């Protein structure tokens, strides 16, 4: 069985950056912490022996927990959903999508049906986005795809195996790394600081992520640094973020990411993103 990869498409997911991230990881560390898990690309790429994974989105963490504990139940329901979806015409698919979306929003986080529906909606919604309204309801419209790959049973089983020795929580980011100690590795991938007043996309949950949250995160970063942890953070290449972490300026690194979700064409394509470390990378660029 191959190494697991993210089973969800997530806005800001790091799969495309993994080849650039390799030089940033510490070669040895104890426990791994990821307080903003999202699609989990870095976690699955590293497959650490012991990990503490967190996200404020309770439905997302409920899905990880269910894949960890009962992947075959998720696979069975996804298989039913995929068969049902494929046999319909486009109009019927659209109606089916909205009926599943409504049921998803009425289920509680942790229900294995909600977890299965989350994967189904992620594969069939517009642009594979996850977005919630102010009431915490998933509200992404239907995506018109011919035959989206809804079920990847092999990858879900691999993900379950990778999650075996993880602790999964849905708490505030400042509490998610409280137990981190010297030589632990923490990777922060928060909702990015917007490049402009109109470019913000922080609705992974109905809570948003403000500049005050960015400042609070910087304090957590500095505290972990004092504890002797290895800390790595991704964020947008803005003056606000560069200035916020100016004391770590020697360890500011630029990576290039492709942005596809933007209402303006000039906001798409390869753009600079910032990686900030509290340590010197061990590997040099080739």
VMD Tcl script that draws the C-alpha trace (Angstrom):
set ca {
  {0.00 0.00 0.00}
  {1.38 3.40 -1.00}
  {1.81 6.29 1.41}
  {-1.48 8.04 2.13}
  {-2.24 11.40 0.58}
  {-4.94 13.93 1.48}
  {-8.42 12.49 0.93}
  {-9.96 15.98 0.75}
  {-9.23 18.94 -1.47}
  {-8.70 21.90 0.86}
  {-8.26 25.55 0.01}
  {-4.63 26.41 0.76}
  {-3.66 22.72 0.84}
  {0.09 22.11 0.72}
  {0.33 19.13 -1.64}
  {1.74 21.30 -4.43}
  {4.44 22.67 -2.09}
  {5.74 19.42 -0.63}
  {8.70 19.27 -3.04}
  {9.74 22.74 -1.83}
  {9.07 21.95 1.83}
  {11.48 19.01 2.06}
  {14.46 21.20 2.89}
  {12.63 22.87 5.79}
  {11.77 19.86 7.94}
  {14.05 19.11 10.89}
  {15.84 15.79 10.25}
  {15.02 14.49 13.72}
  {12.29 15.43 16.15}
  {10.16 13.82 18.83}
  {6.42 14.47 18.54}
  {4.70 16.23 15.66}
  {1.99 18.87 16.11}
  {-0.23 20.42 13.46}
  {-2.78 22.85 14.97}
  {-4.34 23.82 11.60}
  {-4.70 20.40 9.98}
  {-6.95 21.10 6.99}
  {-6.24 18.52 4.28}
  {-3.20 17.20 6.17}
  {-0.73 17.17 3.25}
  {2.33 17.78 5.44}
  {1.24 15.21 8.03}
  {0.71 12.52 5.39}
  {4.00 13.47 3.74}
  {5.94 13.09 6.99}
  {3.94 10.19 8.50}
  {5.45 10.82 11.96}
  {5.46 8.09 14.57}
  {3.39 10.16 17.00}
  {1.31 13.19 16.09}
  {-1.13 15.62 17.68}
  {-3.48 16.91 14.98}
  {-6.04 19.65 15.41}
  {-8.46 21.79 13.47}
  {-11.18 24.17 14.63}
  {-13.56 22.55 12.13}
  {-15.26 19.85 14.20}
  {-16.80 18.11 11.18}
  {-13.36 17.81 9.60}
  {-11.81 16.33 12.74}
  {-14.81 14.02 13.10}
  {-14.03 12.75 9.61}
  {-10.39 12.08 10.49}
  {-11.50 10.22 13.62}
  {-13.93 8.07 11.69}
  {-11.38 7.25 9.00}
  {-8.94 6.33 11.75}
  {-11.41 4.04 13.55}
  {-13.89 2.77 10.95}
  {-12.59 3.31 7.42}
  {-14.51 0.38 5.94}
  {-17.86 1.84 7.05}
  {-16.91 5.12 5.34}
  {-15.86 3.21 2.21}
  {-19.13 1.25 2.07}
  {-21.28 4.38 2.24}
  {-19.11 6.25 -0.27}
  {-19.41 3.32 -2.65}
  {-23.21 3.55 -2.43}
  {-23.11 7.31 -2.94}
  {-20.77 7.03 -5.92}
  {-22.89 4.39 -7.65}
  {-26.05 6.40 -7.04}
  {-24.43 9.60 -8.30}
  {-22.93 8.10 -11.47}
  {-26.20 6.61 -12.71}
  {-28.00 9.98 -12.69}
  {-28.14 12.67 -15.34}
  {-26.80 16.15 -14.55}
  {-30.07 17.60 -13.31}
  {-30.68 14.58 -11.08}
  {-27.09 14.81 -9.81}
  {-27.60 18.43 -8.85}
  {-30.77 17.62 -6.89}
  {-29.02 14.67 -5.27}
  {-26.08 16.89 -4.29}
  {-28.31 19.44 -2.57}
  {-30.24 16.75 -0.73}
  {-26.97 15.32 0.63}
  {-25.77 18.82 1.52}
  {-28.94 19.46 3.50}
  {-28.65 16.15 5.33}
  {-24.95 16.81 6.01}
  {-25.82 20.14 7.67}
  {-28.41 18.46 9.90}
  {-26.06 15.77 11.23}
  {-23.75 16.20 14.21}
  {-19.96 16.15 13.90}
  {-18.68 12.66 14.56}
  {-21.54 10.84 12.82}
  {-19.88 8.52 10.29}
  {-22.57 9.45 7.74}
  {-21.59 13.11 8.07}
  {-17.96 12.14 7.49}
  {-18.89 10.18 4.37}
  {-21.05 13.06 3.14}
  {-18.19 15.51 3.70}
  {-15.97 13.49 1.37}
  {-18.79 13.14 -1.17}
  {-19.56 16.88 -1.11}
  {-15.88 17.76 -1.37}
  {-15.56 15.69 -4.55}
  {-18.76 16.96 -6.17}
  {-19.04 20.60 -5.07}
  {-17.81 23.62 -6.99}
  {-13.99 23.72 -7.10}
  {-13.61 21.27 -4.19}
  {-14.03 24.11 -1.72}
  {-15.02 23.92 1.93}
  {-16.87 26.98 3.15}
  {-19.34 27.63 5.95}
  {-21.82 30.47 6.40}
  {-22.31 32.47 9.61}
  {-24.51 29.69 11.00}
  {-21.81 27.09 10.48}
  {-23.60 25.46 7.53}
  {-21.69 24.14 4.53}
  {-22.89 26.27 1.60}
  {-20.74 25.53 -1.46}
  {-22.82 25.09 -4.62}
  {-22.92 22.06 -6.91}
  {-19.96 21.43 -9.23}
  {-20.67 20.23 -12.74}
  {-18.15 17.43 -13.24}
  {-18.68 14.47 -15.54}
  {-17.38 11.65 -13.35}
  {-15.61 12.94 -10.22}
  {-13.55 10.32 -8.32}
  {-15.64 10.12 -5.15}
  {-14.20 6.92 -3.66}
  {-10.53 5.99 -3.30}
  {-10.74 3.04 -0.94}
  {-7.01 2.24 -1.09}
  {-6.07 5.76 -0.01}
  {-8.68 5.84 2.78}
  {-7.24 2.60 4.20}
  {-3.72 4.05 3.94}
  {-4.92 7.21 5.70}
  {-6.46 5.11 8.47}
  {-3.13 3.37 8.98}
  {-1.24 6.70 9.03}
  {-3.66 8.07 11.65}
  {-3.28 5.06 13.96}
  {-1.00 6.75 16.50}
  {-2.45 10.25 16.33}
  {-4.34 12.33 18.86}
  {-7.10 14.28 17.12}
  {-8.68 17.38 18.67}
  {-10.86 20.32 17.67}
  {-9.81 23.14 19.99}
  {-8.35 26.63 19.59}
  {-4.90 26.71 17.97}
  {-3.27 28.27 21.05}
  {-4.24 25.21 23.10}
  {-3.40 22.62 20.44}
  {0.36 22.68 21.07}
  {0.29 23.20 24.86}
  {1.93 19.85 25.52}
  {4.76 20.44 23.02}
  {8.23 20.12 24.55}
  {11.85 20.53 23.52}
  {12.69 18.90 20.18}
  {9.05 18.49 19.18}
  {8.13 19.77 15.70}
  {5.16 22.10 15.20}
  {3.90 23.10 11.76}
  {1.45 26.01 11.56}
  {-0.64 26.51 8.43}
  {-3.22 29.11 9.52}
  {-5.75 30.87 7.32}
  {-3.52 33.28 5.44}
  {-3.35 37.01 5.99}
  {-5.15 38.51 2.95}
  {-3.04 39.95 0.14}
  {-5.59 42.74 -0.21}
  {-8.79 43.95 1.45}
  {-10.89 41.92 -1.00}
  {-8.88 38.70 -1.22}
  {-9.57 37.14 2.17}
  {-10.87 33.57 2.27}
  {-11.12 32.46 5.88}
  {-14.48 30.72 5.95}
  {-13.29 27.16 6.59}
  {-15.39 27.60 9.72}
  {-17.84 30.32 10.71}
  {-15.27 31.88 13.06}
  {-12.90 33.60 10.61}
  {-9.27 34.51 11.36}
  {-8.40 38.15 12.08}
  {-5.17 40.14 12.36}
  {-5.52 39.82 16.13}
  {-5.53 36.05 15.66}
  {-2.33 36.38 13.58}
  {-0.74 38.35 16.43}
  {-1.88 35.73 18.95}
  {-0.37 33.02 16.75}
  {2.94 34.89 16.69}
  {2.98 34.81 20.52}
  {2.40 31.04 20.43}
  {5.22 30.69 17.88}
  {7.59 32.68 20.15}
  {6.59 30.66 23.22}
  {7.30 27.37 21.44}
  {10.62 28.78 20.29}
  {11.55 29.48 23.93}
  {10.62 25.91 24.83}
  {13.21 24.59 22.37}
  {10.72 23.30 19.79}
  {11.24 23.26 16.05}
  {8.60 25.60 14.63}
  {7.63 26.06 10.97}
  {4.90 28.40 9.75}
  {3.37 29.13 6.34}
  {1.64 32.38 5.53}
  {1.14 34.94 2.79}
  {3.99 37.14 1.64}
  {2.64 40.40 3.05}
  {4.33 43.29 4.83}
  {2.17 42.63 7.89}
  {3.38 39.01 8.28}
  {7.01 39.82 7.46}
  {7.01 42.59 10.05}
  {5.18 40.45 12.63}
  {7.96 37.83 12.45}
  {10.82 40.27 11.86}
  {12.88 38.80 14.72}
  {13.06 35.58 12.67}
  {13.98 37.43 9.47}
  {17.10 35.29 8.93}
  {14.80 32.29 8.56}
  {12.23 33.77 6.17}
  {12.00 31.71 2.97}
  {9.94 32.17 -0.18}
  {8.07 29.35 -1.90}
  {6.03 29.66 -5.08}
  {2.43 28.44 -5.03}
  {-0.25 28.27 -7.69}
  {-3.48 29.92 -6.66}
  {-6.56 28.86 -8.60}
  {-9.35 30.19 -6.37}
  {-9.55 33.92 -6.91}
  {-12.30 36.07 -8.38}
  {-9.75 38.16 -10.29}
  {-7.54 36.66 -13.00}
  {-4.50 38.64 -11.83}
  {-4.80 36.91 -8.46}
  {-4.34 33.47 -9.99}
  {-1.13 31.74 -11.04}
  {2.20 31.43 -9.23}
  {2.58 33.76 -6.26}
  {5.04 34.11 -3.41}
  {4.26 32.52 -0.07}
  {6.30 32.81 3.09}
  {7.77 30.02 5.21}
  {9.11 31.09 8.60}
  {11.31 28.90 10.80}
  {12.89 29.35 14.20}
  {15.86 27.22 13.12}
  {18.30 26.96 10.23}
  {17.33 24.43 7.53}
  {19.64 21.44 7.33}
  {19.36 20.93 3.57}
  {20.48 23.39 0.95}
  {18.73 24.08 -2.33}
  {20.18 22.07 -5.20}
}
mol new
graphics top color blue
foreach p $ca { graphics top sphere $p radius 0.5 }
foreach p [lrange $ca 0 end-1] q [lrange $ca 1 end] { graphics top cylinder $p $q radius 0.2 }
display resetview
